[in-house]
């Protein structure tokens, strides 16, 4: 019985020591990090040109931080890289403008970005295929290569 009691006491001491060690690790993380919870982040600003790796600055009370970020090179400048939208299918081609359009509804705003709830985007219509002349059937030219080892010009037997 005494051995069982000593064993139980030893287990409790080890659990208490492990718990204290865990608290110290959390305290160290807070000392190096920040207690602030209300961060306001600006847009990602690329280091050069208008896309690629860059930084975004954040402020909370008296603190300022810079985070590394990346803007994809196919982003839409009109509504920003931090606004994520769900888009409908492309509409038909408008003959007057030569454009087709679709709309998107806001799915997610990253880093507290200010985004429009719905947006409209356009792109040029794909080029029309060449129409056939009336009354003429299309011609198809098929080139058949000569069999291997044989010349294109063969003389009689």
Secondary structure as UniProt FT lines:
FT   HELIX           2..32
FT   STRAND          40..41
FT   STRAND          45..46
FT   TURN            49..50
FT   STRAND          52..60
FT   TURN            61..62
FT   STRAND          63..71
FT   TURN            73..74
FT   TURN            77..79
FT   TURN            81..82
FT   STRAND          83..87
FT   TURN            95..98
FT   STRAND          99..109
FT   HELIX           110..112
FT   STRAND          118..124
FT   TURN            134..135
FT   TURN            148..149
//
